[in-house]
Amino acid sequence: MSSQFDHVSVIKKSNVYFGGLCISHTVQFEDGTKKTLGVILPSEQALTFETHVPERMEIISGECRVTIADSEAHELFRAGQSFYVPGNSRFKIETDDVLDYVCHLEG
């Protein structure tokens, strides 16, 4: 796994969610695909994200508990792992440490 993306454009304006608990930047590739690179900070409650297109969340550092859509159970993901969320869905994510991630927008 590469530690960097080459030949990309980065949108300068950050995406800020939940009062700054999640901050990311959008990266555009030459082929038109997009990813977001960001961090999620620890919080008292799970953060709920809505998806419009399918997303694959790649965990770069840290670990998190994730509940996808209406699932009753959460799953633990650590650095080097990823999880998939269908389009037009949602997921809840919790972390006790700073979580670095790449969100691969697949739609």
C-alpha positions in Angstrom: 0.0 0.0 0.0 1.4 3.4 -1.0 1.8 6.1 1.6 1.0 8.9 -0.9 -1.1 9.8 -3.9 0.8 11.3 -6.9 -0.6 13.5 -9.8 -3.7 14.8 -8.0 -5.6 18.0 -7.3 -6.6 18.9 -3.8 -9.6 21.0 -3.0 -8.2 23.7 -0.6 -11.5 24.1 1.4 -11.9 21.5 4.1 -15.0 19.5 4.8 -15.8 19.9 8.5 -18.4 17.7 10.2 -19.8 17.5 13.7 -18.3 20.8 14.9 -14.8 19.8 13.9 -14.8 16.2 15.1 -14.3 15.0 11.5 -12.2 17.1 9.0 -11.3 16.0 5.5 -10.0 17.3 2.2 -11.2 16.1 -1.2 -8.5 14.7 -3.6 -9.3 14.5 -7.3 -7.4 12.1 -9.6 -6.6 12.6 -13.3 -9.2 9.9 -14.2 -11.9 11.9 -12.5 -12.2 9.7 -9.4 -12.3 11.3 -5.9 -11.2 10.4 -2.4 -11.3 12.2 0.8 -8.5 12.2 3.3 -9.3 13.0 6.9 -9.3 12.5 10.6 -12.0 11.7 13.1 -11.5 12.8 16.7 -12.7 10.9 19.8 -16.2 11.9 20.9 -18.8 11.0 23.5 -21.2 9.6 20.9 -21.0 7.7 17.6 -20.9 10.0 14.5 -23.5 9.1 11.8 -22.6 9.7 8.2 -25.0 9.4 5.2 -23.6 8.0 1.9 -24.8 9.0 -1.5 -22.4 6.8 -3.5 -20.7 3.5 -2.4 -17.8 4.2 -0.1 -14.8 2.2 1.0 -13.3 3.5 4.2 -9.6 2.6 4.5 -8.2 3.0 8.1 -4.7 4.5 8.0 -4.0 4.8 11.7 -6.1 4.2 14.9 -9.1 1.9 15.3 -12.8 2.4 15.2 -16.1 0.7 15.9 -18.5 0.8 12.9 -22.2 0.0 12.6 -23.4 -0.1 9.0 -27.0 0.8 8.1 -29.6 -0.9 10.4 -27.2 -3.5 11.8 -27.5 -4.2 15.5 -23.8 -5.0 16.0 -20.7 -2.9 15.5 -17.5 -4.2 14.0 -13.9 -3.2 15.0 -11.5 -2.0 12.3 -7.8 -1.2 12.7 -5.1 0.4 10.7 -4.6 -1.5 7.4 -8.2 -2.6 7.3 -11.2 -1.1 5.4 -15.0 -1.4 5.4 -17.6 -0.9 2.7 -20.8 1.1 2.9 -23.4 0.9 0.1 -24.6 4.1 -1.7 -27.7 5.8 -0.2 -27.0 4.3 3.2 -25.4 5.4 6.4 -22.9 4.3 9.0 -22.0 5.1 12.6 -18.4 5.4 13.6 -16.8 5.7 17.1 -13.1 6.1 18.0 -11.2 6.5 21.3 -8.1 7.9 19.5 -7.4 10.1 16.5 -8.4 8.1 13.4 -6.8 8.8 10.1 -8.7 7.5 7.0 -9.1 7.6 3.3 -12.6 7.4 1.9 -12.7 5.9 -1.6 -15.8 7.3 -3.3 -16.7 4.4 -5.6 -19.7 5.8 -7.4 
